[in-house]
Amino acid sequence: MAMPPISSTWALIGVLAVWRVTHLFWGEDGPGLIFVRFRRLMGSSFFGSILDCFYCLSVWVAAPAAYVLATTWTGRVLLWAGLSGGAILLERVTAAGKIPPAKVEIEEEEHVVLR
């Protein structure tokens, strides 16, 4: 049974919506620090750990979007992965210059001359 195709416009809107909602909960303060307070409230619980990871959170945000946009279960599962993957790629592109490189410290050996 063939899946009815989703239009590229709706797929793009879905990726943008998943990225926006994920970014909002994961890395923004919100008005009155509402999202900061929400993340603190979740603490180190299961939901708190999801809110700390953009990749993890995008999977959960993409699920309802895929359910609404696709009409078959096969389409929903594939779109779920695609929406999350698209949001992750968009986050990587938009955060490319913001992530500092890892700091590498090289210890210099003390040179001792034997006498």
Helices and strands as residue ranges (DSSP letters): H 8-27, G 31-33, H 34-42, H 46-51, H 54-69, H 73-94
